[in-house]
Amino acid sequence: MDQFFELINAGQRDDALKLMDERVEMRVHVGENVRTLRGVEQVGGWFLRADKGMRMIPANERDSGANIEIDLMVMRPGVQSQHLDATFRVEVGKIVAINLAPR
């Protein structure tokens, strides 16, 4: 996960996507709605379309076996930073699931 965030924050998003499994799924919670993206093309596209200068700063990482829970601060130029509860599932060195929810 450290490498993933280093690549995202360095603007090397294409390289960060290589750490995802082809069948990765991501759930993004916005208000009362949840959007599920499936496959590296959709999930990767979410990261590729994000604002230039976006940073994801992880803190308080908790490894609970297959899942890694992270307090995540997302910073984007011109927008107030946002704190998220993030859960990543990693299997065989690849990210297979991401869940992002507001705190």
N, CA, C and O atoms as a MOPAC input file, in Angstrom:
PM7 MOZYME 1SCF
protein

 N      0.81600 1    -1.18500 1     0.00000 1
 C      0.00000 1     0.00000 1     0.00000 1
 C      0.86000 1     1.24800 1     0.00000 1
 O      0.49600 1     2.25400 1    -0.60900 1
 N      2.00500 1     1.19300 1     0.68200 1
 C      2.89300 1     2.35200 1     0.69400 1
 C      3.29700 1     2.74500 1    -0.72100 1
 O      3.29000 1     3.92400 1    -1.07500 1
 N      3.64900 1     1.74300 1    -1.52300 1
 C      4.06100 1     2.01200 1    -2.90200 1
 C      2.90600 1     2.62300 1    -3.70600 1
 O      3.12700 1     3.52800 1    -4.51000 1
 N      1.68900 1     2.13900 1    -3.49500 1
 C      0.52700 1     2.65700 1    -4.20400 1
 C      0.36700 1     4.15300 1    -3.92800 1
 O      0.22700 1     4.94200 1    -4.86200 1
 N      0.38700 1     4.54400 1    -2.66100 1
 C      0.21200 1     5.95300 1    -2.31300 1
 C      1.39400 1     6.80700 1    -2.77200 1
 O      1.20100 1     7.95400 1    -3.17500 1
 N      2.60100 1     6.27300 1    -2.71900 1
 C      3.76600 1     7.01800 1    -3.21400 1
 C      3.60500 1     7.33300 1    -4.70200 1
 O      3.87300 1     8.45300 1    -5.13800 1
 N      3.16900 1     6.34500 1    -5.47200 1
 C      2.98700 1     6.55000 1    -6.91100 1
 C      1.84400 1     7.52400 1    -7.20400 1
 O      1.98600 1     8.40200 1    -8.05400 1
 N      0.72000 1     7.37800 1    -6.51200 1
 C     -0.40700 1     8.30500 1    -6.70000 1
 C      0.04500 1     9.72900 1    -6.40800 1
 O     -0.21900 1    10.64200 1    -7.19100 1
 N      0.72700 1     9.92100 1    -5.28000 1
 C      1.11900 1    11.26400 1    -4.84700 1
 C      2.22700 1    11.86600 1    -5.70700 1
 O      2.39300 1    13.08500 1    -5.73500 1
 N      2.98100 1    11.02700 1    -6.40200 1
 C      4.02400 1    11.51300 1    -7.29400 1
 C      3.47700 1    11.79000 1    -8.70000 1
 O      4.21800 1    12.20100 1    -9.59300 1
 N      2.17200 1    11.56000 1    -8.88300 1
 C      1.57300 1    11.78200 1   -10.19800 1
 C      1.80000 1    10.64000 1   -11.16700 1
 O      1.50900 1    10.77200 1   -12.35600 1
 N      2.31500 1     9.51400 1   -10.67800 1
 C      2.57900 1     8.34400 1   -11.52000 1
 C      1.39900 1     7.37400 1   -11.42200 1
 O      1.55300 1     6.22500 1   -11.00800 1
 N      0.24800 1     7.85200 1   -11.80200 1
 C     -0.98100 1     7.08000 1   -11.62800 1
 C     -1.00500 1     5.81500 1   -12.47100 1
 O     -1.51200 1     4.78500 1   -12.02600 1
 N     -0.46300 1     5.87800 1   -13.68200 1
 C     -0.42300 1     4.67100 1   -14.52400 1
 C      0.34600 1     3.55500 1   -13.82600 1
 O     -0.06000 1     2.39300 1   -13.87000 1
 N      1.45400 1     3.90700 1   -13.18500 1
 C      2.23900 1     2.89700 1   -12.47100 1
 C      1.48400 1     2.38400 1   -11.24600 1
 O      1.57700 1     1.20200 1   -10.91600 1
 N      0.74000 1     3.25700 1   -10.57100 1
 C     -0.05000 1     2.83600 1    -9.41400 1
 C     -1.11400 1     1.81800 1    -9.83000 1
 O     -1.41800 1     0.89100 1    -9.08100 1
 N     -1.67800 1     1.99600 1   -11.02800 1
 C     -2.71700 1     1.08200 1   -11.49600 1
 C     -2.17900 1    -0.31700 1   -11.75100 1
 O     -2.94000 1    -1.28400 1   -11.71900 1
 N     -0.90500 1    -0.43800 1   -11.99800 1
 C     -0.30000 1    -1.75300 1   -12.21600 1
 C     -0.31100 1    -2.59900 1   -10.94500 1
 O     -0.08900 1    -3.80900 1   -10.99700 1
 N     -0.57200 1    -1.95600 1    -9.79700 1
 C     -0.65100 1    -2.67800 1    -8.52800 1
 C     -2.05500 1    -3.24100 1    -8.27700 1
 O     -2.30000 1    -3.86900 1    -7.24800 1
 N     -2.97200 1    -3.01300 1    -9.22300 1
 C     -4.34400 1    -3.49700 1    -9.09300 1
 C     -4.55200 1    -4.75800 1    -9.91600 1
 O     -3.99300 1    -4.91600 1   -11.00100 1
 N     -5.36900 1    -5.64900 1    -9.37300 1
 C     -5.79400 1    -6.83400 1   -10.10200 1
 C     -6.72800 1    -6.40200 1   -11.23900 1
 O     -7.42500 1    -5.39500 1   -11.10900 1
 N     -6.75100 1    -7.12900 1   -12.32100 1
 C     -7.61400 1    -6.80300 1   -13.46800 1
 C     -9.09200 1    -6.75300 1   -13.06700 1
 O     -9.86900 1    -6.00200 1   -13.65800 1
 N     -9.48400 1    -7.55100 1   -12.06300 1
 C    -10.89200 1    -7.63200 1   -11.65500 1
 C    -11.19000 1    -6.80500 1   -10.40200 1
 O    -12.17300 1    -7.06800 1    -9.71000 1
 N    -10.36200 1    -5.81900 1   -10.10700 1
 C    -10.52900 1    -4.99200 1    -8.91300 1
 C    -11.93100 1    -4.38000 1    -8.85800 1
 O    -12.51500 1    -4.04900 1    -9.89000 1
 N    -12.45600 1    -4.23800 1    -7.64900 1
 C    -13.73400 1    -3.55700 1    -7.44900 1
 C    -13.53500 1    -2.42700 1    -6.45800 1
 O    -12.76500 1    -2.55300 1    -5.50600 1
 N    -14.23800 1    -1.31100 1    -6.68700 1
 C    -14.13800 1    -0.18100 1    -5.78000 1
 C    -15.53500 1     0.35200 1    -5.49800 1
 O    -16.33300 1     0.58000 1    -6.40600 1
 N    -15.80400 1     0.54300 1    -4.21300 1
 C    -17.06100 1     1.15200 1    -3.77400 1
 C    -16.74200 1     2.54100 1    -3.25500 1
 O    -15.86500 1     2.71500 1    -2.40900 1
 N    -17.46600 1     3.53400 1    -3.77400 1
 C    -17.28900 1     4.92000 1    -3.35400 1
 C    -18.61800 1     5.38300 1    -2.76800 1
 O    -19.64300 1     5.37400 1    -3.44900 1
 N    -18.59200 1     5.78600 1    -1.50400 1
 C    -19.78400 1     6.26200 1    -0.80800 1
 C    -19.83200 1     7.78200 1    -0.91600 1
 O    -18.88200 1     8.46700 1    -0.53700 1
 N    -20.93900 1     8.30400 1    -1.43200 1
 C    -21.14500 1     9.74900 1    -1.53300 1
 C    -22.54800 1    10.02900 1    -1.00400 1
 O    -23.54200 1     9.64900 1    -1.62200 1
 N    -22.61400 1    10.69500 1     0.14300 1
 C    -23.91200 1    10.94700 1     0.75700 1
 C    -24.60100 1     9.62500 1     1.05500 1
 O    -24.01700 1     8.74000 1     1.68000 1
 N    -25.83700 1     9.49400 1     0.60800 1
 C    -26.61800 1     8.26800 1     0.82500 1
 C    -26.40600 1     7.24000 1    -0.29200 1
 O    -26.96700 1     6.14500 1    -0.24700 1
 N    -25.60700 1     7.59100 1    -1.27700 1
 C    -25.42200 1     6.72300 1    -2.43800 1
 C    -24.09100 1     5.98700 1    -2.38900 1
 O    -23.12800 1     6.44800 1    -1.77600 1
 N    -24.05600 1     4.84700 1    -3.04000 1
 C    -22.83800 1     4.06600 1    -3.19100 1
 C    -22.69100 1     3.73700 1    -4.66700 1
 O    -23.63400 1     3.28100 1    -5.31400 1
 N    -21.50600 1     3.97300 1    -5.18300 1
 C    -21.22500 1     3.62100 1    -6.58200 1
 C    -20.17200 1     2.52600 1    -6.57500 1
 O    -19.15500 1     2.64000 1    -5.89200 1
 N    -20.41200 1     1.47800 1    -7.32800 1
 C    -19.46200 1     0.37500 1    -7.43900 1
 C    -18.85500 1     0.37800 1    -8.83000 1
 O    -19.56600 1     0.33700 1    -9.83400 1
 N    -17.54300 1     0.42800 1    -8.87400 1
 C    -16.80400 1     0.35200 1   -10.13500 1
 C    -16.15500 1    -1.02300 1   -10.20500 1
 O    -15.67200 1    -1.53900 1    -9.19700 1
 N    -16.14500 1    -1.61000 1   -11.38600 1
 C    -15.59400 1    -2.96200 1   -11.54000 1
 C    -14.56700 1    -2.99600 1   -12.66300 1
 O    -14.76800 1    -2.43900 1   -13.74300 1
 N    -13.47200 1    -3.66200 1   -12.37000 1
 C    -12.42200 1    -3.84200 1   -13.36000 1
 C    -11.41700 1    -2.70200 1   -13.32600 1
 O    -11.74400 1    -1.57000 1   -12.97100 1
 N    -10.19400 1    -3.02600 1   -13.70200 1
 C     -9.12400 1    -2.03100 1   -13.63200 1
 C     -9.38700 1    -0.84900 1   -14.56200 1
 O     -8.90000 1     0.25200 1   -14.31000 1
 N    -10.14800 1    -1.06100 1   -15.62700 1
 C    -10.44600 1     0.04800 1   -16.53400 1
 C    -11.33000 1     1.09500 1   -15.84800 1
 O    -11.04700 1     2.29000 1   -15.94000 1
 N    -12.39400 1     0.66600 1   -15.16200 1
 C    -13.27000 1     1.61700 1   -14.46900 1
 C    -12.60800 1     2.18800 1   -13.21300 1
 O    -12.60300 1     3.40200 1   -13.00800 1
 N    -12.05400 1     1.31500 1   -12.38100 1
 C    -11.41900 1     1.78300 1   -11.14200 1
 C    -10.21300 1     2.65100 1   -11.47100 1
 O    -10.04400 1     3.72800 1   -10.89900 1
 N     -9.38900 1     2.19100 1   -12.37700 1
 C     -8.21600 1     2.96600 1   -12.78100 1
 C     -8.60000 1     4.29600 1   -13.37600 1
 O     -7.92900 1     5.30100 1   -13.14300 1
 N     -9.68200 1     4.31200 1   -14.14900 1
 C    -10.16000 1     5.55500 1   -14.74100 1
 C    -10.53500 1     6.58300 1   -13.68800 1
 O    -10.32700 1     7.78000 1   -13.88400 1
 N    -11.08500 1     6.12500 1   -12.57300 1
 C    -11.44300 1     7.03100 1   -11.47100 1
 C    -10.19400 1     7.74500 1   -10.96900 1
 O    -10.22300 1     8.95000 1   -10.72100 1
 N     -9.10000 1     7.00800 1   -10.81800 1
 C     -7.84600 1     7.60500 1   -10.35100 1
 C     -7.21000 1     8.47200 1   -11.43900 1
 O     -6.64900 1     9.52400 1   -11.13500 1
 N     -7.28900 1     8.04800 1   -12.69300 1
 C     -6.68200 1     8.80600 1   -13.78100 1
 C     -7.40700 1    10.13200 1   -14.02500 1
 O     -6.77700 1    11.11800 1   -14.40800 1
 N     -8.71800 1    10.16300 1   -13.80800 1
 C     -9.49500 1    11.39000 1   -14.03300 1
 C     -9.45900 1    12.35300 1   -12.84800 1
 O     -9.91300 1    13.49100 1   -12.96400 1
 N     -8.93100 1    11.91200 1   -11.72500 1
 C     -8.88800 1    12.77700 1   -10.53900 1
 C     -8.06700 1    14.02800 1   -10.83300 1
 O     -7.20300 1    14.02600 1   -11.71000 1
 N     -8.34700 1    15.08900 1   -10.09200 1
 C     -7.65700 1    16.36700 1   -10.28700 1
 C     -6.14000 1    16.20400 1   -10.25400 1
 O     -5.59700 1    15.43600 1    -9.46000 1
 N     -5.47200 1    16.94400 1   -11.13700 1
 C     -4.00700 1    16.97900 1   -11.05900 1
 C     -3.64800 1    17.61700 1    -9.72900 1
 O     -4.28100 1    18.58400 1    -9.30500 1
 N     -2.65700 1    17.09100 1    -9.08900 1
 C     -2.26100 1    17.61000 1    -7.78800 1
 C     -2.97300 1    16.93000 1    -6.63600 1
 O     -2.71800 1    17.26100 1    -5.47900 1
 N     -3.86700 1    15.97900 1    -6.92400 1
 C     -4.53600 1    15.24200 1    -5.85600 1
 C     -3.49800 1    14.45400 1    -5.06200 1
 O     -2.59000 1    13.84800 1    -5.63100 1
 N     -3.64700 1    14.47300 1    -3.75600 1
 C     -2.76500 1    13.70400 1    -2.88000 1
 C     -3.62600 1    12.86000 1    -1.95300 1
 O     -4.68600 1    13.29100 1    -1.49900 1
 N     -3.15300 1    11.66200 1    -1.68300 1
 C     -3.83000 1    10.76500 1    -0.74300 1
 C     -2.82100 1    10.44100 1     0.35500 1
 O     -1.82000 1     9.76700 1     0.11500 1
 N     -3.10200 1    10.93500 1     1.57200 1
 C     -2.17000 1    10.78300 1     2.68800 1
 C     -2.73900 1     9.75600 1     3.66700 1
 O     -3.73900 1    10.02400 1     4.33300 1
 N     -2.10100 1     8.57000 1     3.75800 1
 C     -2.60100 1     7.53600 1     4.67100 1
 C     -2.09100 1     7.75800 1     6.10000 1
 O     -0.99600 1     8.27800 1     6.31100 1
 N     -2.90800 1     7.35100 1     7.06900 1
 C     -2.52300 1     7.39700 1     8.47700 1
 C     -3.20300 1     6.23900 1     9.20100 1
 O     -4.20200 1     5.69400 1     8.73100 1
 N     -2.65400 1     5.88200 1    10.33100 1
 C     -3.25500 1     4.85300 1    11.19200 1
 C     -3.63400 1     3.58800 1    10.42900 1
 O     -4.77500 1     3.13200 1    10.50000 1
 N     -2.68900 1     3.03000 1     9.71200 1
 C     -2.94300 1     1.82200 1     8.94300 1
 C     -3.11500 1     0.63300 1     9.88300 1
 O     -2.29000 1     0.40100 1    10.76700 1
 N     -4.20800 1    -0.12200 1     9.68000 1
 C     -4.48500 1    -1.30300 1    10.47900 1
 C     -4.61700 1    -2.50000 1     9.54900 1
 O     -5.50800 1    -2.55200 1     8.70100 1
 N     -3.73100 1    -3.44300 1     9.71900 1
 C     -3.74100 1    -4.65300 1     8.89800 1
 C     -4.51600 1    -5.72400 1     9.64700 1
 O     -4.08300 1    -6.18800 1    10.70200 1
 N     -5.65900 1    -6.11600 1     9.10300 1
 C     -6.48900 1    -7.12800 1     9.76400 1
 C     -6.53100 1    -8.40800 1     8.93200 1
 O     -7.59700 1    -8.99000 1     8.73400 1
 N     -5.39800 1    -8.83100 1     8.46000 1
 C     -5.34200 1   -10.02900 1     7.63100 1
 C     -5.42600 1    -9.67400 1     6.16800 1
 O     -4.50200 1    -9.08000 1     5.61200 1
 N     -6.53400 1   -10.03600 1     5.53900 1
 C     -6.69400 1    -9.76600 1     4.11100 1
 C     -7.01200 1    -8.29600 1     3.84100 1
 O     -6.76200 1    -7.80100 1     2.74200 1
 N     -7.56400 1    -7.59400 1     4.83900 1
 C     -7.93600 1    -6.19000 1     4.64500 1
 C     -6.96200 1    -5.25900 1     5.35100 1
 O     -6.41600 1    -5.57800 1     6.40800 1
 N     -6.76200 1    -4.10500 1     4.73900 1
 C     -5.96200 1    -3.04700 1     5.34000 1
 C     -6.88200 1    -1.84900 1     5.47500 1
 O     -7.39800 1    -1.33500 1     4.48300 1
 N     -7.08600 1    -1.40700 1     6.71000 1
 C     -7.94600 1    -0.25200 1     6.97400 1
 C     -7.06000 1     0.96100 1     7.19900 1
 O     -6.06600 1     0.89100 1     7.92200 1
 N     -7.42800 1     2.08000 1     6.57300 1
 C     -6.59100 1     3.27900 1     6.59100 1
 C     -7.45700 1     4.51100 1     6.81400 1
 O     -8.51800 1     4.65100 1     6.20500 1
 N     -7.00100 1     5.40500 1     7.69100 1
 C     -7.57000 1     6.74200 1     7.77300 1
 C     -6.89300 1     7.52600 1     6.64900 1
 O     -5.67600 1     7.70900 1     6.67100 1
 N     -7.64600 1     7.97500 1     5.69800 1
 C     -7.07900 1     8.56300 1     4.49200 1
 C     -7.51200 1    10.02200 1     4.35300 1
 O     -8.70200 1    10.33300 1     4.40900 1
 N     -6.53800 1    10.90900 1     4.17100 1
 C     -6.84800 1    12.30200 1     3.89500 1
 C     -6.59000 1    12.53000 1     2.40800 1
 O     -5.50900 1    12.24000 1     1.89700 1
 N     -7.60800 1    13.05700 1     1.72600 1
 C     -7.49900 1    13.34600 1     0.30200 1
 C     -7.44700 1    14.85500 1     0.14600 1
 O     -8.33000 1    15.57300 1     0.61600 1
 N     -6.40400 1    15.32500 1    -0.51700 1
 C     -6.23600 1    16.75600 1    -0.75700 1
 C     -6.24500 1    16.98900 1    -2.25900 1
 O     -5.56300 1    16.30400 1    -3.02000 1
 N     -7.05500 1    17.99700 1    -2.67300 1
 C     -7.13200 1    18.38100 1    -4.08000 1
 C     -6.99900 1    19.88500 1    -4.14600 1
 O     -7.50800 1    20.59000 1    -3.27400 1
 N     -6.32400 1    20.39100 1    -5.16600 1
 C     -6.15400 1    21.84500 1    -5.29500 1
 C     -7.50200 1    22.56800 1    -5.33500 1
 O     -8.41000 1    22.17900 1    -6.07100 1
 N     -7.61300 1    23.62300 1    -4.53100 1
 C     -8.79100 1    24.45600 1    -4.55600 1
 C    -10.01000 1    23.89800 1    -3.84200 1
 O    -11.08100 1    24.50400 1    -3.89200 1
 N     -9.87200 1    22.75700 1    -3.17800 1
 C    -10.99600 1    22.11300 1    -2.50700 1
 C    -10.56400 1    21.76600 1    -1.08500 1
 O     -9.41000 1    21.40400 1    -0.85200 1
 N    -11.49200 1    21.87700 1    -0.13600 1
 C    -11.17700 1    21.52300 1     1.23600 1
 C    -10.80100 1    20.04000 1     1.31200 1
 O    -11.42200 1    19.20300 1     0.65700 1
 N     -9.78700 1    19.72200 1     2.11000 1
 C     -9.37300 1    18.33100 1     2.24200 1
 C    -10.51100 1    17.50300 1     2.83200 1
 O    -11.38700 1    18.01900 1     3.52600 1
 N    -10.47300 1    16.20600 1     2.53800 1
 C    -11.53500 1    15.30500 1     2.95800 1
 C    -10.92000 1    14.09800 1     3.64800 1
 O     -9.94100 1    13.52900 1     3.16500 1
 N    -11.49700 1    13.71100 1     4.77800 1
 C    -11.04400 1    12.51900 1     5.49300 1
 C    -11.95900 1    11.35700 1     5.13300 1
 O    -13.18300 1    11.47700 1     5.17900 1
 N    -11.35400 1    10.24000 1     4.77700 1
 C    -12.09700 1     9.04800 1     4.38600 1
 C    -11.67900 1     7.86300 1     5.23300 1
 O    -10.53800 1     7.77900 1     5.68700 1
 N    -12.61300 1     6.94700 1     5.44200 1
 C    -12.28500 1     5.62600 1     5.95500 1
 C    -12.08000 1     4.76800 1     4.71800 1
 O    -12.99300 1     4.61700 1     3.90700 1
 N    -10.91400 1     4.22000 1     4.57100 1
 C    -10.59600 1     3.42800 1     3.38600 1
 C    -10.23900 1     2.00500 1     3.79800 1
 O     -9.52600 1     1.78300 1     4.77700 1
 N    -10.74400 1     1.05900 1     3.03700 1
 C    -10.38900 1    -0.33700 1     3.23500 1
 C     -9.88900 1    -0.87400 1     1.89900 1
 O    -10.53700 1    -0.72000 1     0.86400 1
 N     -8.73200 1    -1.50100 1     1.94800 1
 C     -8.13100 1    -2.11400 1     0.76600 1
 C     -7.98200 1    -3.60600 1     1.03700 1
 O     -7.56600 1    -4.00900 1     2.12300 1
 N     -8.32200 1    -4.41500 1     0.04800 1
 C     -8.06900 1    -5.85900 1     0.14100 1
 C     -6.95500 1    -6.16500 1    -0.84900 1
 O     -7.04300 1    -5.83300 1    -2.03100 1
 N     -5.91700 1    -6.79600 1    -0.35000 1
 C     -4.76800 1    -7.15100 1    -1.18300 1
 C     -4.61900 1    -8.66600 1    -1.17000 1
 O     -4.59300 1    -9.28900 1    -0.10800 1
 N     -4.52100 1    -9.24600 1    -2.35100 1
 C     -4.31500 1   -10.69000 1    -2.49600 1
 C     -3.19400 1   -10.92400 1    -3.49100 1
 O     -3.21000 1   -10.38500 1    -4.59800 1
 N     -2.24300 1   -11.71200 1    -3.10200 1
 C     -1.09800 1   -12.07100 1    -3.93800 1
 C     -0.43100 1   -10.81000 1    -4.49600 1
 O     -0.06300 1   -10.76700 1    -5.67000 1
 N     -0.27900 1    -9.79000 1    -3.65400 1
 C      0.42800 1    -8.58400 1    -4.03900 1
 C     -0.33900 1    -7.62000 1    -4.92900 1
 O      0.23400 1    -6.63500 1    -5.39500 1
 N     -1.61600 1    -7.87500 1    -5.17700 1
 C     -2.42900 1    -7.00200 1    -6.02300 1
 C     -3.63900 1    -6.50200 1    -5.23200 1
 O     -4.20000 1    -7.23100 1    -4.41400 1
 N     -4.03000 1    -5.26200 1    -5.48200 1
 C     -5.21800 1    -4.69300 1    -4.86900 1
 C     -6.43800 1    -5.27600 1    -5.59400 1
 O     -6.57200 1    -5.12500 1    -6.80800 1
 N     -7.32000 1    -5.93800 1    -4.84800 1
 C     -8.50000 1    -6.54800 1    -5.47200 1
 C     -9.79300 1    -5.83800 1    -5.09300 1
 O    -10.81100 1    -6.01400 1    -5.76300 1
 N     -9.76900 1    -5.03200 1    -4.01900 1
 C    -10.97500 1    -4.30600 1    -3.62300 1
 C    -10.59400 1    -3.05400 1    -2.84600 1
 O     -9.63900 1    -3.04300 1    -2.06900 1
 N    -11.37500 1    -1.99200 1    -3.08200 1
 C    -11.19100 1    -0.70800 1    -2.40000 1
 C    -12.57100 1    -0.22900 1    -1.96600 1
 O    -13.52800 1    -0.29700 1    -2.73600 1
 N    -12.66900 1     0.25200 1    -0.73900 1
 C    -13.90700 1     0.84600 1    -0.24200 1
 C    -13.54900 1     2.20700 1     0.34800 1
 O    -12.73600 1     2.29200 1     1.26900 1
 N    -14.14900 1     3.26300 1    -0.17700 1
 C    -13.89700 1     4.62400 1     0.30000 1
 C    -15.19300 1     5.21100 1     0.83300 1
 O    -16.18200 1     5.31200 1     0.10700 1
 N    -15.18500 1     5.60300 1     2.12400 1
 C    -16.37500 1     6.16900 1     2.74800 1
 C    -15.98700 1     7.40000 1     3.56100 1
 O    -14.93600 1     7.41400 1     4.20100 1
 N    -16.82900 1     8.43400 1     3.54000 1
 C    -16.54000 1     9.62200 1     4.34000 1
 C    -16.56000 1     9.28000 1     5.83200 1
 O    -17.27700 1     8.38200 1     6.27200 1
 N    -15.76100 1    10.01400 1     6.58800 1
 C    -15.73600 1     9.80100 1     8.04800 1
 C    -16.87900 1    10.49500 1     8.69700 1
 O    -17.02700 1    10.43200 1     9.91700 1

